[in-house]
Amino acid sequence: EFLMSLVRWPAFRGPRLRLIETHSPSILAFARWSGKNLAVVVANFSTVRAHVTMNLSPFRDGFDPRRLYLFTDLFHGAARLSGVREESTNDIAMAVLGDDLRETGLSVSLAGLCCKIFSVNLKQNVVVREPAPIKSPLNPM
């Protein structure tokens, strides 16, 4: 039942999916987007708390360095999702300066075996910067 309810959420539907670099083997993070909305999903598969910074460089062109972006926690108050471990905090959103998102990324702290979904609206449609192709002397492009 839990998985069926999750697949109906926009963050888990559609073809637009991008894995997000975290530098932690116990953290899975990915993003989905539609129009101006960007949803960032992060899960801690470890049994201990983890502090993680998600590299949002594929989306950096969408963040204006001088603007403040409000990331809302979509799981906050979702009692019907009892299958997901939710931290008992009153933090329902966090504001991050666009310059920090562009340079550092989004930093969060997650309890063990926890999942969070953050949603943010951008000023323009989400544009994903694709990585440059790897040039090799064996395979010149």
Residue pairs with C-beta under 8 A, 6 or more apart in sequence:
1 83
2 81
2 82
2 83
2 84
5 80
5 81
6 12
6 81
7 13
9 74
9 117
10 32
10 34
10 37
10 39
11 32
11 39
11 41
11 74
11 117
11 119
12 32
12 41
13 32
14 32
14 34
16 32
16 33
16 34
16 128
17 30
17 31
17 32
18 30
18 31
18 32
18 58
18 128
19 29
19 30
20 29
20 30
20 31
20 40
20 42
20 54
20 55
20 56
20 58
21 29
21 54
21 55
21 57
22 28
22 29
22 42
22 52
22 53
22 54
22 55
23 52
23 53
24 50
24 52
26 44
26 45
26 46
26 50
27 42
27 43
27 44
27 45
27 46
27 50
27 52
27 110
28 42
28 43
28 45
29 40
29 41
29 42
29 43
29 52
29 54
30 40
30 41
31 38
31 39
31 40
31 41
31 56
31 58
31 59
32 38
32 39
32 41
33 39
33 59
33 126
33 128
34 126
35 125
35 126
36 121
36 122
36 123
36 124
36 125
36 126
37 119
37 120
37 121
37 122
37 126
38 59
38 62
38 119
38 120
38 121
38 122
38 126
39 74
39 117
39 118
39 119
40 54
40 56
40 71
40 106
40 117
40 118
40 119
40 120
41 115
41 116
41 117
41 118
42 52
42 54
42 108
42 110
42 115
42 116
42 117
42 118
43 110
43 114
43 115
43 116
44 50
44 52
44 110
44 111
44 112
44 113
44 114
44 115
45 113
46 112
46 113
47 112
47 113
48 112
49 109
49 110
49 111
49 112
50 109
50 110
50 112
51 107
51 108
51 109
52 107
52 108
52 109
52 110
53 104
53 105
53 106
53 107
54 105
54 106
54 107
54 108
55 105
56 63
56 101
56 102
56 105
56 106
57 102
57 105
57 129
58 128
58 129
58 130
58 131
59 126
59 127
59 128
59 129
60 101
60 102
60 129
61 127
61 129
62 122
62 123
62 124
62 126
62 127
63 69
63 98
63 99
63 101
63 102
63 122
64 98
64 123
65 97
65 98
65 99
65 102
66 98
66 99
67 97
67 98
67 123
68 95
68 96
68 97
68 98
69 95
69 96
69 97
69 98
69 101
69 120
69 122
70 93
70 94
70 95
70 120
71 93
71 94
71 95
71 96
71 106
71 118
71 119
71 120
72 92
72 93
72 118
72 119
72 120
73 91
73 92
73 93
73 116
73 117
73 118
74 117
74 118
74 119
75 81
75 84
75 86
75 115
75 116
75 117
76 86
76 91
76 92
77 92
78 84
78 86
84 114
84 115
85 111
85 113
85 114
85 115
86 114
87 110
87 111
87 114
94 108
94 118
96 106
106 118
108 116
108 118
110 116
133 141
135 141
